[in-house]
Amino acid sequence: MLLLGRLAPDAPTAESRIPKGSVTAVEYLDDLRKASSDAGLAALLESARAPFDRAEWWEGLARHCGLAPLYAVARGHDAMALLPLQASSGTITPLANWYTFRWRPLVTPGTDPAPLLEAIARDLRKRGWRASFRQVPDEDGSATALAAAFRAAGWQVQRAVDDSNHVQAAGGCSYAEYLASRPGPLRTTLKRKTGKVSCIIYHDFQEDIWDSYEDIYSESWKPSEGSPAFLREFARAEGAAGRLRLGLATVGSRPVAAQFWTVEGNTAFIHKLAHREDARAQSPGSVLSAALFAEVIDVDRVTLIDFGTGDDSYKRDWMDDVRPRYRIEALNPGSPRAWPQIARKTLHRLVASRKRG
């Protein structure tokens, strides 16, 4: 959805970077339901190719997860940028939570993001003393662009790797070719267990099948679900849109493993997976994963499979590549509330510099 050009990390000031008249307005919205009457904003939202870039995703988080949206919108003559945010006690953070694989700005495709993002960053200095953005990707330039924009707008900015995202390129290969590249122990497990586990993949949402998923999840090693109502609503909407890939594995007639994937924009997203602990010996999770990989590679013909965030060891059996996710911390030197943290960070840098010297 978002095509960001790479930006130089250091810039003198926001004013010197933003051509006069290139950004006409920065505004804040708490509801995007009227976006259809705004042609530019509607077009920006309609260009989404991932669930985490859609208004429906953010609205679901607000409705079920207690998040309060603050959409920052910068308008230029022929382009727009939108940052889905929330703000509390002067701290600005993404409109995201544990369900979100990654968070990034939305910018009119093909547009230089710098003037728009810098305008938002400069205006946000009126609203907060701290901005903290997590799970920001940089394969599209988002982390670089955000850090540069806030630095140019006068914030003190630090950027660091915060998490990892396991992915698998799938374009141009068959499932059989992909499977042949997997580790030997995994292939041996699948060869021994596949005939003992039955798998069905649902493209449409069915309440009773989702009930089975929730039942399996409750008996798995996973922590209790943070917001089951959000997840059910999301799965229902993805089914209606034809993007749902909900896998269910059974041993005999008993459902023992379930996985929730979606397919969109040539990418398969692995959202949730679980198996009953008392069925671990049958390896139903591995068998079901294999069935879903075969589905998205050979049937959906995706070019990328995204296993979300976290460095769980089992992901390395299925995924070849790891992409960093960044945390961007920005402090507003114009706010007295930021001064103690700025002083501590400055002292830390001086001490570290002297140790290196």
C-alpha positions as CSV (number, residue, x, y, z in Angstrom):
1,M,0.0,0.0,0.0
2,L,2.7,2.3,0.9
3,L,5.6,3.2,-1.4
4,L,8.2,5.2,0.6
5,G,11.3,6.6,-0.9
6,R,14.5,6.3,1.2
7,L,15.3,9.4,3.0
8,A,18.6,10.8,4.3
9,P,18.6,10.3,8.1
10,D,19.8,13.7,8.9
11,A,18.2,17.0,7.9
12,P,18.6,20.6,9.2
13,T,15.0,21.6,9.9
14,A,11.5,20.7,8.8
15,E,11.0,24.2,7.4
16,S,14.0,23.8,5.0
17,R,12.9,20.4,3.9
18,I,9.2,21.1,3.1
19,P,8.8,23.2,-0.1
20,K,6.5,26.1,0.5
21,G,2.9,25.3,-0.3
22,S,3.5,21.5,-0.8
23,V,1.5,20.7,2.3
24,T,-1.8,22.5,2.6
25,A,-3.2,21.2,5.9
26,V,-2.7,18.8,8.8
27,E,-5.8,17.7,10.5
28,Y,-6.9,15.1,13.1
29,L,-9.8,12.7,12.9
30,D,-11.2,10.3,15.4
31,D,-13.5,8.4,12.9
32,L,-12.9,7.3,9.3
33,R,-16.4,6.3,8.6
34,K,-17.0,9.5,6.6
35,A,-14.0,8.9,4.5
36,S,-16.1,7.9,1.5
37,S,-17.1,11.6,1.1
38,D,-13.4,12.6,0.9
39,A,-12.2,11.3,-2.5
40,G,-8.5,11.6,-1.6
41,L,-8.7,9.8,1.7
42,A,-11.0,7.2,0.4
43,A,-8.6,6.4,-2.4
44,L,-5.7,6.1,0.0
45,L,-7.6,3.7,2.2
46,E,-8.9,1.6,-0.7
47,S,-5.3,1.0,-1.9
48,A,-4.7,-1.2,1.2
49,R,-3.1,-4.6,0.4
50,A,-2.7,-5.8,4.0
51,P,-5.2,-6.1,6.9
52,F,-3.1,-3.8,9.1
53,D,-3.5,-0.9,6.7
54,R,-7.3,-0.9,6.6
55,A,-9.8,1.3,8.4
56,E,-11.7,-1.8,9.4
57,W,-8.7,-3.1,11.3
58,W,-8.3,0.1,13.3
59,E,-12.0,0.4,13.9
60,G,-12.1,-3.2,15.2
61,L,-9.2,-2.4,17.6
62,A,-11.1,0.6,18.9
63,R,-14.3,-1.3,19.2
64,H,-13.0,-4.4,20.9
65,C,-9.6,-3.6,22.4
66,G,-10.2,-0.2,24.1
67,L,-8.0,1.9,21.8
68,A,-8.9,5.5,21.0
69,P,-8.1,6.5,17.4
70,L,-6.3,9.7,16.5
71,Y,-5.8,9.8,12.7
72,A,-3.3,12.4,11.7
73,V,-3.7,13.4,8.1
74,A,-1.5,15.7,6.0
75,R,-2.8,16.9,2.7
76,G,-0.8,18.2,-0.3
77,H,-2.0,19.4,-3.6
78,D,-2.0,15.9,-5.1
79,A,-1.1,13.5,-2.2
80,M,-1.9,12.6,1.3
81,A,-0.4,10.9,4.3
82,L,-2.2,9.3,7.2
83,L,-0.7,8.1,10.6
84,P,-3.1,5.9,12.6
85,L,-2.3,6.9,16.1
86,Q,-3.5,7.0,19.7
87,A,-2.5,9.5,22.4
88,S,-2.5,9.4,26.2
89,S,-1.0,11.8,28.7
90,G,1.1,13.4,26.0
91,T,2.5,10.2,24.6
92,I,1.8,9.4,21.0
93,T,1.8,5.8,20.0
94,P,0.5,3.7,17.0
95,L,-3.1,2.6,16.7
96,A,-2.0,-1.1,17.1
97,N,-1.7,-3.9,19.6
98,W,-0.5,-7.5,19.8
99,Y,-2.6,-8.6,16.8
100,T,-0.7,-6.1,14.5
101,F,2.2,-7.6,12.6
102,R,3.6,-4.2,11.7
103,W,2.6,-0.5,11.8
104,R,3.5,2.1,9.2
105,P,2.3,5.4,7.7
106,L,0.0,5.4,4.7
107,V,1.1,7.6,1.8
108,T,-0.3,8.2,-1.6
109,P,1.5,5.6,-3.8
110,G,4.4,7.0,-5.8
111,T,4.6,10.1,-3.6
112,D,7.7,11.5,-1.8
113,P,6.6,11.0,1.8
114,A,9.0,13.5,3.3
115,P,7.0,16.7,3.2
116,L,3.8,15.1,4.4
117,L,5.4,13.1,7.2
118,E,7.4,16.1,8.3
119,A,4.3,18.3,8.4
120,I,2.6,15.8,10.7
121,A,5.6,15.4,12.9
122,R,6.0,19.1,13.3
123,D,2.3,19.6,14.1
124,L,2.4,16.7,16.7
125,R,4.8,18.8,18.8
126,K,1.7,20.7,19.8
127,R,0.1,17.5,21.1
128,G,2.7,15.5,22.9
129,W,6.1,15.4,24.6
130,R,6.9,11.9,23.4
131,A,6.3,9.7,20.4
132,S,7.0,6.0,20.6
133,F,6.4,3.8,17.4
134,R,6.9,0.1,17.5
135,Q,6.9,-2.7,14.9
136,V,7.9,-0.3,12.1
137,P,9.2,-2.0,8.9
138,D,12.0,-0.6,6.8
139,E,11.9,-2.9,3.8
140,D,9.7,-0.2,2.3
141,G,11.5,2.7,3.9
142,S,8.9,3.4,6.6
143,A,11.3,3.4,9.6
144,T,13.8,5.6,7.8
145,A,11.2,8.0,6.6
146,L,9.5,8.4,10.0
147,A,12.8,8.8,11.9
148,A,13.9,11.4,9.3
149,A,10.6,13.3,9.5
150,F,10.6,13.6,13.3
151,R,14.2,14.5,13.4
152,A,13.7,17.2,10.8
153,A,10.6,18.5,12.7
154,G,12.8,19.1,15.8
155,W,12.3,16.0,17.8
156,Q,15.2,14.1,19.3
157,V,15.0,10.7,17.7
158,Q,16.5,7.3,18.4
159,R,15.9,4.2,16.2
160,A,16.7,0.6,17.2
161,V,15.8,-2.9,16.2
162,D,12.8,-3.9,18.3
163,D,11.6,-7.3,17.0
164,S,11.9,-9.7,14.1
165,N,9.5,-10.8,11.3
166,H,10.0,-14.2,9.7
167,V,9.0,-14.5,6.1
168,Q,9.2,-16.9,3.2
169,A,9.5,-16.0,-0.5
170,A,7.2,-18.3,-2.4
171,G,7.0,-16.9,-5.9
172,G,8.0,-19.2,-8.8
173,C,8.2,-22.4,-6.8
174,S,5.8,-25.3,-6.1
175,Y,4.9,-26.6,-2.7
176,A,6.9,-29.8,-3.5
177,E,10.0,-27.7,-4.2
178,Y,9.4,-25.6,-1.1
179,L,9.0,-28.8,1.0
180,A,12.3,-30.2,-0.3
181,S,14.1,-27.2,1.1
182,R,12.8,-27.7,4.6
183,P,15.0,-29.2,7.4
184,G,15.2,-33.0,7.4
185,P,13.6,-33.5,10.8
186,L,10.5,-31.6,9.7
187,R,10.2,-33.5,6.5
188,T,10.5,-36.8,8.5
189,T,7.8,-35.7,10.9
190,L,5.5,-34.8,8.0
191,K,6.1,-38.1,6.3
192,R,5.4,-40.1,9.4
193,K,2.4,-38.2,10.7
194,T,0.5,-36.8,7.6
195,G,-1.5,-40.0,7.1
196,K,-2.7,-39.9,10.7
197,V,-4.2,-36.4,10.6
198,S,-7.0,-35.1,8.4
199,C,-7.0,-31.4,7.4
200,I,-9.7,-29.2,5.9
201,I,-9.1,-25.6,4.9
202,Y,-12.2,-23.3,5.0
203,H,-12.4,-20.1,2.8
204,D,-15.8,-19.1,4.2
205,F,-16.4,-18.2,7.9
206,Q,-18.5,-20.7,9.8
207,E,-19.5,-20.1,13.4
208,D,-19.2,-23.7,14.5
209,I,-15.7,-24.1,12.9
210,W,-14.6,-20.9,14.6
211,D,-16.0,-22.3,17.9
212,S,-13.7,-25.3,17.3
213,Y,-10.7,-23.0,16.8
214,E,-11.5,-21.2,20.1
215,D,-11.9,-24.6,21.9
216,I,-8.6,-25.8,20.6
217,Y,-6.9,-22.5,21.5
218,S,-8.2,-22.8,25.1
219,E,-6.5,-26.2,25.5
220,S,-3.2,-25.1,23.8
221,W,0.1,-23.8,25.2
222,K,-0.9,-20.3,24.2
223,P,-1.8,-17.6,26.7
224,S,-5.5,-16.7,27.0
225,E,-6.7,-14.7,24.0
226,G,-6.5,-11.0,24.5
227,S,-9.7,-10.0,22.6
228,P,-11.6,-13.0,21.1
229,A,-14.4,-10.8,19.9
230,F,-12.0,-8.8,17.8
231,L,-10.5,-11.9,16.3
232,R,-13.8,-13.5,15.5
233,E,-15.1,-10.3,13.9
234,F,-11.9,-10.0,11.8
235,A,-12.2,-13.6,10.7
236,R,-15.8,-13.2,9.7
237,A,-15.0,-10.1,7.6
238,E,-12.1,-11.9,5.9
239,G,-14.3,-14.8,5.1
240,A,-16.9,-12.5,3.5
241,A,-14.1,-10.9,1.4
242,G,-12.7,-14.2,0.3
243,R,-9.4,-13.8,2.1
244,L,-9.9,-16.3,4.9
245,R,-7.9,-19.5,5.1
246,L,-9.0,-21.3,8.3
247,G,-7.4,-24.7,8.7
248,L,-8.7,-27.4,11.0
249,A,-7.0,-30.7,11.7
250,T,-8.7,-33.7,13.2
251,V,-7.6,-37.1,14.5
252,G,-10.5,-39.4,14.1
253,S,-13.4,-37.1,14.5
254,R,-11.8,-34.9,17.1
255,P,-10.5,-31.4,16.1
256,V,-7.0,-31.1,17.5
257,A,-5.3,-28.2,15.7
258,A,-6.5,-25.0,14.1
259,Q,-4.7,-22.2,12.2
260,F,-6.0,-18.8,11.1
261,W,-4.4,-17.4,7.9
262,T,-5.5,-14.8,5.4
263,V,-4.4,-14.1,1.8
264,E,-4.2,-10.6,0.4
265,G,-2.1,-8.8,-2.1
266,N,0.0,-11.8,-3.0
267,T,0.9,-12.4,0.6
268,A,-0.3,-15.0,3.0
269,F,-0.5,-13.8,6.7
270,I,-0.3,-16.4,9.5
271,H,-2.3,-14.9,12.3
272,K,-2.9,-17.6,14.8
273,L,-2.1,-21.3,15.3
274,A,-2.8,-23.7,18.1
275,H,-3.1,-27.4,18.9
276,R,-4.3,-29.3,21.9
277,E,-1.5,-30.3,24.2
278,D,-2.8,-33.8,24.6
279,A,-2.5,-34.3,20.8
280,R,1.1,-33.2,20.6
281,A,2.3,-36.8,19.8
282,Q,0.4,-36.7,16.5
283,S,2.1,-33.4,15.4
284,P,-1.2,-32.0,14.2
285,G,0.1,-28.5,14.1
286,S,3.0,-29.4,11.7
287,V,0.7,-31.4,9.5
288,L,-1.9,-28.6,9.3
289,S,0.9,-26.0,8.6
290,A,2.0,-28.2,5.7
291,A,-1.5,-28.3,4.3
292,L,-1.9,-24.5,4.5
293,F,1.6,-23.9,2.9
294,A,0.5,-26.2,0.0
295,E,-2.7,-24.3,-0.3
296,V,-1.3,-20.8,-0.5
297,I,1.7,-21.8,-2.7
298,D,0.0,-24.1,-5.2
299,V,-3.5,-22.7,-5.2
300,D,-3.3,-19.0,-4.2
301,R,0.1,-18.6,-5.8
302,V,1.3,-16.1,-3.2
303,T,4.8,-14.6,-3.5
304,L,5.3,-14.1,0.2
305,I,4.3,-15.9,3.4
306,D,4.4,-13.7,6.6
307,F,4.7,-15.4,10.0
308,G,4.3,-12.2,11.9
309,T,6.6,-11.0,14.7
310,G,8.5,-12.9,17.4
311,D,11.6,-15.1,17.1
312,D,9.9,-18.4,18.0
313,S,12.3,-21.3,17.1
314,Y,9.7,-23.3,15.2
315,K,9.3,-20.4,12.7
316,R,12.8,-21.1,11.5
317,D,11.7,-24.6,10.3
318,W,9.3,-23.0,7.9
319,M,10.8,-19.6,7.0
320,D,14.2,-18.7,5.4
321,D,14.3,-14.9,5.9
322,V,14.1,-12.6,8.8
323,R,13.3,-8.9,8.5
324,P,13.9,-6.4,11.4
325,R,11.1,-4.4,13.0
326,Y,12.1,-1.0,14.5
327,R,11.3,1.1,17.4
328,I,11.4,4.8,17.0
329,E,11.5,6.9,20.1
330,A,11.1,10.7,19.7
331,L,11.3,13.3,22.5
332,N,10.0,16.9,22.0
333,P,12.6,19.3,23.4
334,G,10.0,22.1,23.5
335,S,8.1,20.2,26.3
336,P,9.5,20.4,29.9
337,R,8.2,16.9,30.4
338,A,10.8,15.6,28.0
339,W,13.7,17.4,29.5
340,P,14.6,14.8,32.2
341,Q,14.7,12.0,29.6
342,I,16.7,14.2,27.1
343,A,19.2,14.9,29.9
344,R,19.6,11.2,30.8
345,K,20.1,10.2,27.2
346,T,22.6,13.0,26.6
347,L,24.5,11.9,29.7
348,H,24.4,8.3,28.6
349,R,25.9,9.2,25.2
350,L,28.7,11.3,26.8
351,V,29.6,8.4,29.1
352,A,29.6,5.9,26.3
353,S,31.7,8.3,24.2
354,R,34.3,8.6,26.9
355,K,34.4,4.9,27.4
356,R,35.1,4.4,23.7
357,G,37.7,7.1,23.8
